[in-house]
């Protein structure tokens, strides 16, 4: 797989992962999706990719997400990563307030990586503790209105800051830009932009995202296609000339209660 193909595939997986890790704590778009899933009695969402760009018998399952009656994700089974340390499935546990209490990642070796979520008195996620891996914990900070401003990742080896993700919003309170910054201890801990994502909406609906990877001098765009009921059906990559790259299309199928 060449670099361009690998990067665009990662972009599609990152953006189209629904209520997955990057949407914790929940932003407005995630809450809209949860309400939509609950209203439509969504039980499962199955993510596919097809070699020829059309949904059919040659389509390969990438993941299966399971949701509770409130539209919250409870299990995400991943079929795309077969590496030794790849996450095969992820379980989500909730507290009485409906907030995520624990996220448990299971790999091929069945070694569980547990993330424990800690909330303040205002029911805001302020820290996520990680039992296993290179990251010790993640801290979250908000503005005066409660919008998430940034999450900061700290190393387990020396408790130093290794990554920071910043969020910017449009006037409707939806995430319009995401900046991912990595910190290098060999460069006196200075930060460099690793990834920038720009989101575009039609009302409350995400219709296009563009990602820029400065390190590789690559930018990619994907567009989102929805059903009449508002459920995501396709994520289609767009090339630099504005043409659809259909062979990399991600398809979504649903099972209902």
C-alpha positions as CSV (number, residue, x, y, z in Angstrom):
1,X,0.0,0.0,0.0
2,X,1.6,3.3,-1.0
3,X,1.7,6.3,1.3
4,X,-1.2,8.2,-0.4
5,X,-3.5,5.2,-0.2
6,X,-2.6,4.5,3.4
7,X,-3.1,8.1,4.5
8,X,-6.5,8.4,2.7
9,X,-7.7,5.1,4.2
10,X,-6.7,6.3,7.7
11,X,-8.6,9.5,7.1
12,X,-11.8,7.6,6.2
13,X,-11.5,5.3,9.2
14,X,-10.8,8.2,11.5
15,X,-13.7,10.4,10.4
16,X,-16.3,7.7,9.7
17,X,-15.9,5.9,13.0
18,X,-19.1,7.4,14.5
19,X,-19.3,7.4,18.2
20,X,-15.8,6.2,18.6
21,X,-12.9,7.3,20.7
22,X,-12.4,10.8,19.1
23,X,-15.9,11.7,20.0
24,X,-15.4,11.4,23.7
25,X,-16.4,13.6,25.4
26,X,-19.5,13.8,23.3
27,X,-19.8,16.9,21.1
28,X,-23.1,18.2,19.7
29,X,-22.8,16.2,16.5
30,X,-22.4,13.0,18.5
31,X,-25.4,13.8,20.6
32,X,-27.4,14.4,17.5
33,X,-26.3,11.0,16.1
34,X,-27.2,9.2,19.4
35,X,-30.7,10.8,19.3
36,X,-31.1,9.8,15.6
37,X,-30.0,6.2,16.4
38,X,-32.4,5.9,19.3
39,X,-35.3,7.4,17.3
40,X,-34.6,4.9,14.4
41,X,-34.1,1.9,16.8
42,X,-30.6,1.2,15.4
43,X,-29.2,-2.0,16.8
44,X,-26.1,-2.4,14.7
45,X,-24.1,-0.4,12.1
46,X,-21.8,-2.4,9.8
47,X,-19.0,-0.7,7.9
48,X,-17.8,-2.1,4.6
49,X,-15.3,-1.3,1.9
50,X,-15.5,-2.7,-1.7
51,X,-12.7,-3.2,-4.2
52,X,-14.8,-1.9,-7.1
53,X,-16.5,1.0,-5.3
54,X,-20.0,-0.6,-5.2
55,X,-21.7,-2.4,-2.4
56,X,-22.1,-6.1,-3.1
57,X,-20.7,-9.6,-2.6
58,X,-17.1,-8.4,-2.8
59,X,-17.5,-6.0,0.0
60,X,-15.3,-6.5,3.0
61,X,-16.5,-5.8,6.6
62,X,-14.3,-3.3,8.4
63,X,-16.3,-3.1,11.7
64,X,-19.6,-3.8,13.4
65,X,-20.8,-1.3,16.0
66,X,-23.6,-2.2,18.4
67,X,-25.8,0.4,20.1
68,X,-28.2,0.4,23.1
69,X,-31.8,1.6,22.9
70,X,-30.6,5.2,23.6
71,X,-28.4,5.2,20.6
72,X,-25.1,4.9,22.6
73,X,-22.3,2.7,21.3
74,X,-21.7,-0.4,23.6
75,X,-19.5,-2.6,21.4
76,X,-17.3,-1.9,18.4
77,X,-15.8,-5.0,16.6
78,X,-12.9,-4.2,14.3
79,X,-12.0,-6.4,11.3
80,X,-9.7,-4.1,9.5
81,X,-6.6,-4.4,11.7
82,X,-5.0,-7.9,11.9
83,X,-1.7,-6.8,13.5
84,X,-0.6,-8.4,16.8
85,X,-1.4,-5.2,18.7
86,X,-4.4,-4.1,16.7
87,X,-7.7,-3.5,18.6
88,X,-10.1,-6.3,17.7
89,X,-13.1,-5.1,19.7
90,X,-13.9,-2.3,22.1
91,X,-16.5,-2.3,24.9
92,X,-18.1,0.8,26.4
93,X,-19.6,0.9,29.9
94,X,-21.8,3.7,31.2
95,X,-22.6,5.1,34.7
96,X,-26.1,6.0,36.0
97,X,-25.8,9.5,34.4
98,X,-25.3,7.9,31.0
99,X,-21.7,9.0,30.8
100,X,-19.0,6.6,29.7
101,X,-17.4,5.0,32.7
102,X,-14.9,2.7,31.1
103,X,-13.6,1.9,27.6
104,X,-12.0,-1.5,27.3
105,X,-9.9,-2.4,24.2
106,X,-9.2,-6.0,23.4
107,X,-6.4,-7.1,20.9
108,X,-5.5,-10.4,19.3
109,X,-3.6,-11.4,22.4
110,X,-6.8,-10.6,24.5
111,X,-4.7,-8.2,26.6
112,X,-7.3,-5.6,27.7
113,X,-6.4,-1.9,27.7
114,X,-8.7,-0.2,30.1
115,X,-9.5,3.5,30.0
116,X,-11.3,4.9,33.1
117,X,-13.1,8.2,32.7
118,X,-13.2,10.7,35.6
119,X,-15.8,13.5,35.7
120,X,-16.0,16.7,37.7
121,X,-19.0,18.0,39.7
122,X,-20.5,19.5,36.6
123,X,-20.5,16.1,34.8
124,X,-17.7,17.0,32.5
125,X,-15.0,14.5,31.6
126,X,-11.8,15.9,33.0
127,X,-9.4,12.9,32.8
128,X,-9.1,9.5,31.2
129,X,-6.7,7.1,33.0
130,X,-5.1,4.4,30.9
131,X,-3.9,1.2,32.5
132,X,-1.7,-0.2,29.7
133,X,0.4,1.3,26.9
134,X,2.6,4.4,26.3
135,X,0.0,7.0,27.4
136,X,-0.6,7.4,31.2
137,X,-3.6,9.6,31.0
138,X,-5.5,12.2,29.0
139,X,-6.7,15.5,30.4
140,X,-9.6,17.6,29.0
141,X,-10.3,21.3,29.2
142,X,-13.3,23.4,28.3
143,X,-14.4,26.9,27.6
144,X,-16.9,28.8,29.8
145,X,-19.9,27.4,27.9
146,X,-18.8,23.8,28.3
147,X,-17.3,23.2,24.8
148,X,-14.2,21.0,24.7
149,X,-11.2,23.1,23.8
150,X,-8.4,20.6,24.0
151,X,-7.3,17.1,25.2
152,X,-3.7,16.6,26.3
153,X,-2.0,13.2,26.3
154,X,0.8,12.5,28.8
155,X,3.5,9.8,28.6
156,X,3.6,6.9,31.0
157,X,7.4,6.9,31.0
158,X,8.0,10.4,32.3
159,X,4.6,12.1,32.5
160,X,5.6,14.6,29.9
161,X,3.1,16.0,27.3
162,X,3.4,14.0,24.1
163,X,0.2,15.0,22.1
164,X,-2.4,17.7,22.2
165,X,-5.7,17.9,20.2
166,X,-7.4,21.3,19.9
167,X,-11.0,21.8,18.9
168,X,-12.5,24.9,17.2
169,X,-16.3,25.4,16.6
170,X,-18.6,27.1,14.3
171,X,-21.5,29.4,15.4
172,X,-23.8,26.4,15.9
173,X,-21.4,24.8,18.3
174,X,-20.2,22.1,15.9
175,X,-16.6,21.1,15.6
176,X,-15.2,23.0,12.5
177,X,-11.5,22.3,12.9
178,X,-9.3,19.8,14.8
179,X,-5.6,20.4,15.3
180,X,-3.4,17.5,16.4
181,X,0.0,18.5,17.7
182,X,2.8,16.1,18.7
183,X,5.6,17.0,21.1
184,X,9.2,15.7,20.6
185,X,11.5,15.4,23.6
186,X,14.4,15.5,21.3
187,X,13.4,19.0,20.2
188,X,13.1,20.4,23.8
189,X,9.5,19.4,23.9
190,X,8.4,21.8,21.2
191,X,5.2,20.9,19.3
192,X,4.6,20.5,15.6
193,X,1.3,20.1,13.7
194,X,0.7,16.5,12.9
195,X,-2.8,16.7,11.5
196,X,-5.5,19.3,10.7
197,X,-9.1,18.4,10.0
198,X,-11.6,20.9,8.7
199,X,-15.3,20.0,8.8
200,X,-18.1,21.5,6.6
201,X,-21.8,21.3,7.5
202,X,-25.2,21.7,6.0
203,X,-27.2,22.9,9.0
204,X,-26.3,20.3,11.7
205,X,-25.2,17.6,9.1
206,X,-21.5,17.0,8.4
207,X,-21.2,16.9,4.6
208,X,-17.4,17.2,4.0
209,X,-14.1,16.9,5.8
210,X,-10.6,17.8,4.7
211,X,-7.5,16.5,6.4
212,X,-4.0,18.0,6.0
213,X,-0.9,16.0,7.0
214,X,2.0,18.6,7.0
215,X,4.7,16.0,7.6
216,X,3.8,14.2,4.3
217,X,2.6,17.3,2.4
218,X,-0.7,15.5,1.8
219,X,-4.3,16.7,2.0
220,X,-7.4,14.6,1.5
221,X,-11.1,15.3,1.3
222,X,-14.1,13.0,1.9
223,X,-17.8,13.7,1.5
224,X,-20.7,12.1,3.4
225,X,-23.9,10.7,1.9
226,X,-27.0,10.1,4.0
227,X,-30.3,8.2,3.8
228,X,-33.7,10.0,3.8
229,X,-33.9,9.3,7.5
230,X,-30.5,10.9,8.1
231,X,-28.4,7.8,8.7
232,X,-24.9,7.8,7.2
233,X,-24.7,5.6,4.1
234,X,-21.4,6.4,2.4
235,X,-18.1,8.1,3.0
236,X,-16.5,8.9,-0.4
237,X,-13.0,10.3,-0.9
238,X,-12.5,13.2,-3.3
239,X,-9.3,13.7,-5.3
240,X,-7.6,17.1,-5.9
241,X,-9.7,17.6,-9.1
242,X,-12.9,17.1,-7.2
243,X,-13.6,13.7,-8.6
244,X,-15.0,10.8,-6.5
245,X,-12.5,8.0,-5.7
246,X,-15.2,5.4,-5.6
247,X,-12.9,2.4,-5.1
248,X,-12.1,3.7,-1.6
249,X,-15.8,4.3,-0.7
250,X,-16.9,3.2,2.8
251,X,-20.5,1.8,3.0
252,X,-22.7,1.6,6.0
253,X,-25.5,-0.9,6.6
254,X,-27.9,-1.0,9.6
255,X,-29.8,-3.5,11.6
256,X,-32.8,-2.3,13.5
257,X,-34.7,-3.5,16.6
